[in-house]
Amino acid sequence: QLQLQESGPGLVKPSETLSLTCTVSGGSINSNTYYWGWIRQPPGKGLEWIGSVYYSGSTFYNPSLKSRVTISVDTSKNQFSLRLGSVTAADTAVYYCARHPILVPDFDYWGQGTLVTVSS
Amino acid sequence: EIVLTQSPATLSLSPGERATLSCRASQSVSSYLAWYQQKPGQAPRLLIYDASNRATGIPARFSGSGSGTDFTLTISSLEPEDFAVYYCQQRSKWPGFTFGGGTKVEI
């Protein structure tokens, strides 16, 4: 059974960089069949796609966040990562990692999510 | 950017009743629309993809319909575990996704 698990600091200071890692188990990230994405959800609000990465390292970002986001993949560790720079309180959210197949790229497997709070 | 508007914001129903949720797109998304269910403290779960196809393991009481700009998620007979928030999501301009604001189905 495929599992995804987010990890990283739960508290980040304003203007600093948020860094999260998603570890994939029960399947290989080194597959030409899937993309791997990040989605966030501010407390009590809706969902926002941040960006996605392919096993080759190709990336796709939400235009509204593109200037601050970097997503990378480490196939040797079966992980992919998110970096979001210059954070503000508006970036406080639960961050999810998820898989989406290439043929029908909707999110079929999700991590449990991790809350990141931006505060001094 | 394609905006998805979900209605109603809240739907108050009882177990056994039929639920009809709407998602309207600001421009055509063809059939590239998905529905997710989210329960408190949990990640979303994919219910429907490509407007009308149930994802693996999703009960037959969930059905989706529509194309272009108007879509519907129907739960034919609500079970207690169906009370949750439902989101629609489009991918017509992949790479890129947008989500609707959600509909809460409450008792």
HADDOCK unambig.tbl for C-alpha pairs under 7 A between the chains (distance, minus, plus):
assign (segid A and resid 46 and name CA) (segid B and resid 101 and name CA) 5.45 0.50 0.50
assign (segid A and resid 46 and name CA) (segid B and resid 102 and name CA) 6.72 0.50 0.50
assign (segid A and resid 47 and name CA) (segid B and resid 99 and name CA) 6.14 0.50 0.50
assign (segid A and resid 48 and name CA) (segid B and resid 98 and name CA) 6.83 0.50 0.50
assign (segid A and resid 48 and name CA) (segid B and resid 99 and name CA) 6.70 0.50 0.50
assign (segid A and resid 49 and name CA) (segid B and resid 97 and name CA) 6.21 0.50 0.50
assign (segid A and resid 49 and name CA) (segid B and resid 98 and name CA) 6.80 0.50 0.50
assign (segid A and resid 60 and name CA) (segid B and resid 95 and name CA) 6.27 0.50 0.50
assign (segid A and resid 62 and name CA) (segid B and resid 96 and name CA) 6.45 0.50 0.50
assign (segid A and resid 106 and name CA) (segid B and resid 49 and name CA) 6.97 0.50 0.50
assign (segid A and resid 107 and name CA) (segid B and resid 46 and name CA) 6.67 0.50 0.50
assign (segid A and resid 108 and name CA) (segid B and resid 46 and name CA) 5.76 0.50 0.50
assign (segid A and resid 110 and name CA) (segid B and resid 43 and name CA) 6.45 0.50 0.50
assign (segid A and resid 111 and name CA) (segid B and resid 43 and name CA) 6.91 0.50 0.50
assign (segid A and resid 112 and name CA) (segid B and resid 42 and name CA) 6.40 0.50 0.50
assign (segid A and resid 112 and name CA) (segid B and resid 43 and name CA) 5.55 0.50 0.50
assign (segid A and resid 113 and name CA) (segid B and resid 43 and name CA) 6.63 0.50 0.50
